[in-house]
Amino acid sequence: MKTVEVIRTTKIPAEIIWDEMKHFDRVLRWVPGGDKSTIFVKGKGIGAIRDINLITQGYVQHELIAYSEDDYSFSYKLTDGKPVGMQDYVVVAKITPINNQESEIKWTGKVSSDKRLKEDDVAEALTTALNNMITGLIALINDEKPIFVDQPLENWQKINQ
């Protein structure tokens, strides 16, 4: 299992970022291809399950396993699908206020790969995905068009079902 971490500082107050990011059903608003993908969430709070059909990667299911309104953080795990060749993963998202106008967005992930792939390659793919999520989130909040980077192993799951 590999651990990845993506940290970005932005000139957006933590409360504004959290107000968008905390919603388990809004991820498609800030990921590549989200406008052509679908999401369905069952349940509320910890234990909620979201089923996502990504135009870019296929079917993915996540379970919300931690949530803290006070700490501006949440965590979820993969429960079905193999996006970018991941066998298992758990991610933690956290927003930390720097001051009243700036924040740090931090995603940490632990990932293992499908046996047909190298864990380093899948860890790199997860790092890219998390970076793209931050890019999309900041662009959405700033009402800008996001500039995403190419996703390694993007269609791996579709090819290897």
N, C-alpha and C positions, 0 to 999 in steps of 0.2 A: 504494500500500500504506500502510495506517495502522498505527500502533503504539499499543497500549493497555497500561495497567498498573493492577493492583488490588493494594493492600497493606492488610493488616489485622493488628493486634496482638491477641493473645489470651493469656489466663492459662492456657495449656497448655504443658507442656514440649515442646521441639522433637522429642525422641525419640518421644513419644507420637503427635504429629501424623504424623511420618514413618512410623511403624510402620503406620499405616492408608493414608496417601497414596501410598506407594511402590509399591503393588501395582497393576500396569497393568490388572488384571481387576476391581478393586473400585469403579470410578468410579460404578457404578449405585447403590451404597450411599449416595451423598451428592449426587445430582442430582435435580431435580424429575422426577417420573414414573419414577424408577429402579426402583421396586418393580413396575412394570408393563412394563418393558423387558427386553431380552435382550442378552447379550454373549457373544462367543466370541473367545478369544485364541489365535493361532497363533504358536508360537515362544516363546523366552525371551530376556530382555535386549534390548540394542540390536538393532533390526531386527524385533522382535516386532510383529505386526499384530493390532489388535483390531477386530472387526466388531460394531457396536452397532446395534440396532434400538430407537430411542427412541420411546416412545408419543407423546411431545410433538412430535417433529420428523422421524421417519423414520430411514432408514439413514445411518450415518456410519461411516467407516473411518479409523483412525489408525495411524501407524507410530511406534514409539518410536525416537527418533533420538539421544538422549543420556540418560545416567543416571549419577548419582554418589551412592553411599551416604555417602561422606565429607562431601560438601557438602549433603546432603539436597535434591537437585535432580534433575529430569528434564525432558525436552523431547519433544514429539511433533508430528507434522505431519498435516494432513488429506490422505488419499490417495483418498478417494471420498466422495460425498455433498456436499450444499450446506446444512448446517445454518444457520439464520437468514440465508440468502442469501450465505454465504461461498463464494467461489470457491476460495481458498487460505488456509491459515493455518498458523502455527507458534506454539506456546505453550511457555513455560518456567515451571515451578513450582519455587519455592525456599522452604525453611523456614530461617529464621535464628534461632538462640537469642539472646534478649536477656539472660536470666539463667537460673537453673535452674528457674524456674517460668513464664516468659513467652517467647513467640516471635512472630516476624513471619512471616506467610504472604504470599508475593508471587507473583502470576501476571503474566507479561508476554506479550503476544501481538502478532504481526504478521499483518495480515489484508488481503485484497483481496476486493472484492465481485463478485458476479455482475453482469454489465453492465446488467441491468435495475434495479439498485438503486444508491443513493448510498453511497459508501464510509463517509461519516460515520455513516449510519444503521446499517450493518452493524458498524462499530466500536463503536457504542453497544450494539448487541445482544450482541456478544462481551463487552464490559465487564460487562453484566448477567449473562450466563451465568457468567463467572468469579466474580463476587460471589456468585451463588447457590451455586456449587460450594463456596466457602469457608464460607458459611452452613451448608450441609448437612454439611460435614466437621466443623465445630465442634459442631454439634448432635448428630451421631452419636457423637462422642467423649464429649460431656457427657451422653449418653443423654437428649436433649431432642428435642422436635418442632421441626423447622426452620420458619422463617417466610420463605418465598421471596417475591421480588418478581416482578411480571408480566414475562415475557420478551418484549421487542420481537421482531417477526418470527418468533415461535415456530413457527408452522405454514407458513411461507413455502415450505419445501422440499416439503411435502406438497401444497400447492396448485399449485406450479410445476414438477412433475416432468416 
